[in-house]
C-alpha cells in the first residue's frame, strides 16, 4: 500500500519505518526541515533501540522516504496517518492545534479519495472534528474517510510493540475504511479490535490511565509496607499471580514519568470534567504519583540527616531505560528538590546526557556510574538501566564518601547490599530506618 505518516516523532517515525519494513511504500512528512535533512542522512532525532537500522534498511530498499511537503505526502498515499504532537496545555487538556493544521492542510490538497487516520493520542470526539475540518476546507468535492488507530508503543521497545502488538484497535465509520485498515494490519497476525471512532479514542486514554492506576496503587501499598516491615516486591508477586490482576506495572518506585502516562492521565481527567463527570479516582492516581517523588527525595534526606552541603550521585535521568526521553522524568523533580535543599548533584545516564545538559544545567554530568559516585555521600537510583544492576559494588563503596544507596527502582536485593556493607533503602522493602546507627 501507499502510506504517508505526518509527524516524524516518537510515534510517526517508528510507524513509518515499520510499515516500510513490512513492504509498504511510505513517505514520512515533517515540517522540521533540519529533522528531515538529518533523517535522509540516517541521523535519528532520538534514541530508540533498532530504529536507526530499520530506517536505513527502508531507505536503502527505496520503501521509505522523507519530505517537508504535506502535499507530496498526500499525493503519494492512499492512507494518511496523523502522528503529530498533542502537548498538554496548562489546563491539562490536549492541545489539538497541530492536528487541526494537518487536517486543514490535507483538505486543501486532497486529489481524490484518502483515508485519514488519527495515530496521535487525542481526546474522544476528535475524529468528528477532523472530519468536519477536512469537509470545511476542501477546495473541491472529494470523498474521504476518517478513522482512529491509537498507538500503544512503549519507548525503548517501540519497534517490537509495533511488529508484535497485543492487539490493533481500529475505529472506523465505513466499510471501505475498515477493509483498508484490516488489510494493512492483517499480516501481523494479532487480534484486530474494530470499533466506532469514539470508542477507539477512549480505549487509548482508558488503557494508559488504568496502567497509571496500577503503578500508583502499588506505590501506595509500598508506603504501608514500610510502616509494617513488609516487602512490596513479595506483595506484588503474590498479587500478580492472580490472572485478574497480573504482575506487570506492579513495580513500586519513585513514580512514573514520560510523555504518555502523565499527559494522558491529565487529559482523561479533563475530558471527563468537560463531559460532566468528576473522575476522582484518576485524580488520586495523579496525586499519589506526585507524592511518590517527594517521598523518594525525603527518603534521601532522612538518610543523610542534613542534605545541605552533601553530594548525591544520581544514576538514571531518563524516565525509563532504553530511551533518552526525559519528559516528566521523576529524576527532574527529585534533583530539583535536593538542589533546593542545598545538595550538589553528580549524575549519569547511558543515553539522556545531552537532554540532561539542557534541562539540568546545574548538575555535574559524569562519564559513568563510578565517576558519578566519586566523593558522593549517597548513591540514588532513578532509572532501572540494566547496566546499573551489575555494578562493581566494592569499587563503588571505595568511591563513595559513605556507603549509602537509596534505590528508587528496587533493582538491588536489600540483603545482598547490606551484606556488602551498604546502608540500603528501597521503596517499600521493609521498615525504613534511615538513622545513622543502621
C-alpha positions, 0 to 999 in steps of 0.5 A: 500500500501507499502510506504517508505518516505526518509527524516524524516523532516518537510515534510517526517515525517508528510507524513509518519505518515499520510499515516500510519494513513490512513492504509498504511504500511510505513517505514520512512528512515533517515540517522540521526541515533540519529533522528531515535533512538529518533523517535522509542522512540516517541521523535519528532525532532520538534514541530508540533501540533498532530504529536507526537500522530499520530506517536505513534498511527502508531507505536503502530498499527505496520503501521509505522516504522523507519530505517537508511537503504535506502535499507530496505526502498526500499525493503519494498515499492512499492512507494518511496517518496523523502522528503529530504532537498533542502537548498538554496545555496548562489546563491539562487538556490536549492541545489539538492545534497541530492536528487541526493544521494537518487536517486543514492542510490535507483538505486543501490538497486532497486529489481524490479519495484518502483515508485519514487516520488519527495515530496521535493520542487525542481526546474522544470526539476528535475524529468528528472534528477532523472530519468536519475540518477536512469537509470545511476546507476542501477546495473541491468535492472529494470523498474521504474517510476518517478513522482512529488507530491509537498507538500503544508503543512503549519507548525503548521497545517501540519497534517490537510493540509495533511488529508484535502488538497485543492487539490493533484497535481500529475505529472506523465509520465505513466499510471501505475504511475498515477493509483498508485498515484490516488489510494493512494490519492483517499480516501481523497476525494479532487480534484486530479490535474494530470499533466506532471512532469514539470508542477507539479514542477512549480505549487509548486514554482508558488503557494508559490511565488504568496502567497509571492506576496500577503503578500508583496503587502499588506505590501506595501499598509500598508506603504501608509496607514500610510502616509494617516491615513488609516487602512490596516486591513479595506483595506484588508477586503474590498479587500478580499471580492472580490472572485478574490482576497480573504482575506487570506495572506492579513495580513500586518506585519513585513514580512514573514519568514520560510523555504518555502516562502523565499527559494522558492521565491529565487529559482523561481527567479533563475530558471527563470534567468537560463531559460532566463527570468528576473522575476522582479516582484518576485524580488520586492516581495523579496525586499519589504519583506526585507524592511518590517523588517527594517521598523518594527525595525525603527518603534521601534526606532522612538518610543523610540527616542534613542534605545541605552541603552533601553530594548525591550521585544520581544514576538514571535521568531518563524516565525509563531505560532504553530511551533518552526521553526525559519528559516528566522524568521523576529524576527532574523533580527529585534533583530539583528538590535536593538542589533546593535543599542545598545538595550538589548533584553528580549524575549519569545516564547511558543515553539522556546526557545531552537532554540532561545538559539542557534541562539540568544545567546545574548538575555535574554530568559524569562519564559513568556510574563510578565517576558519578559516585566519586566523593558522593555521600549517597548513591540514588537510583532513578532509572532501572538501566540494566547496566546499573544492576551489575555494578562493581559494588566494592569499587563503588563503596571505595568511591563513595564518601559513605556507603549509602544507596537509596534505590528508587527502582528496587533493582538491588536485593536489600540483603545482598547490599547490606551484606556488602556493607551498604546502608540500603533503602528501597521503596517499600522493602521493609521498615525504613530506618534511615538513622545513622546507627543502621 
